[in-house]
Structure formats: structure tokens, C-alpha cells
Amino acid sequence: MPYPRRGEIYLVTLPGQPKDTKPRPALIVSLDVRNRLANDVVVVPISTTLRTSPTHVELPQGEGGLDQTSMAKCEQITTLDKSFLIRGPFSGTISPIKMTEVEKAIQRVIGIVT
């Protein structure tokens, strides 16, 4: 059975949101071995609101299957039960360069200076 892979983008519902809240894309950032064995995944939500921030990473249109340029909002990193994954992956994984940018932004969020 397939499982979510690091670097893929899925459409997700976020817990605690009103029922009428639209699902949004999220980037899988947890390791593949964890994604295969655990009942949950670690994700970074993605937004089409383009605001520059040290904890945001721009993902251009087409990256990972996105239909428009978006921002990975790394300060909102969270763990989701796999049941919150609605659809995906969009199309392959994001590029290794973009994944490295996301990793560095997550490090900034938790106070690791590189």
C-alpha cells in the first residue's frame, strides 16, 4: 500500500478548523520510514498568500504539482493523522533545493541558527 513520501504535497483538512473551511495543500516533511510506519505525518501548510518571512519558502507554480505560486509556512509545522490527508500526492516531490530551503526555515522556527 502506498504511503505519503517526504517532499510530496497533499490536500489536507486541518484539525480544529470549522467544517466549512476549505482543504489546503500541505508539504510532507517527515521521513519516509516514519511515514510508512506511523499513523501520522509531519506537514507544513502551504498558502497562496505570498508574504515574505524568514520562515516562509516560496514554491513556484508547478513545484510538486502546485497550480500557482505559493508559500510553505514553516512556522505552522504540525503533525496530522493520515486520515486528514484528502488527496495526493499532487505530482511527484518538490525539488531537493526547495526541500533544503524548507528544512532551513524549520530550523529558524525552532531557533537553530545555521
N, C-alpha and C positions, 0 to 999 in steps of 0.2 A: 504494500500500500504506500503510495507517495506521501511525503511529508513536506512541510514548508522548509525552504532552504535559505540559508543566510544570503542576504542581498536581494531576495525576491520581494516584490510588492504585492500585497493582498488588499482587498477591500474588506474593512472590518467595522464592527459596531464597537463602540467604547462603553464599558460598564458605567453605570451611574448617569448616563445621558438620558434625556426624555425619549420615550418610544418613537416620537415623530422626527427625531434627529436623523439626518441622512448619514448613511455609512460613509466612511472616508478611507482613503488609502493609507497604508502603513508599511514601513520597511522592516523586514525581519532582520534583526541584528544578533540574535542568539546563535550559538554554534550549532552546526548540523547534527552532531552527535546528541546534543541536548534536544534539538527539535524532533529528532527521531524517537527518543526515549521518554521524554516528558509529555505531560498533558497540556502544557502551556508553552508559549513562545515569548521572547522579549522583542518588542517592537518600538519603532519611533514613528509617531504620526506624521503625516505629510499634509501640507496645506497649499492651496493655490494663492493664498495671500502672501505676496513677496515682500517681506520685511527683513532688512539686513540685520543680522545679530551675530555675535561670536559663536552662538550655539545653534545657528541655522545653517543648513547646507543647501545650496541651490542645486536642484535636479532639473536639467533641461528637458524640454519636450522630447519624448521618445526614450528617455533613460528608463530602463526597466519596464517599458511599456506605457509610461505616462502620456496622456494625450495633451498635456500642456505643462509649461514650465512651472515648477512647484518648489516648495521648501520643506526639507526634513527638519522638523522642530525637535532637536535633540534634547532640549530641556524637559520635554514631555515623555521621555523614555518610560515604558511601562511593561508589565507582564500581563499577557492575556491568555485565558483559556482558549484552546484551539477551537472551541465551539463559537467563539466570536469572529473567526475567520469566515467571511461570507463567500468570497470569490477570489480566485487567484491560482497561481501567480499570473500577473498581467502579461509579462513577456520576458522570460529569462531573468537575469540578475542585473543590478546596476554595475557600472564599471569598477574595477579594482581601485582606480584613482578616487572615484566618488565615495566608495566604501571607506577608504583611508580617511577622507575628509570627515565623514560621519563619525568614525572612531575618535578622531582628534577632538571633534566638537563634544562628544560624550565625555571625554576626559576633562575638557574645560568645565563641563557642567558639574562634575564631582570634585573639581579642584586639583586635578593632576595637570601640572604645567609641563608642556613639552617644548 
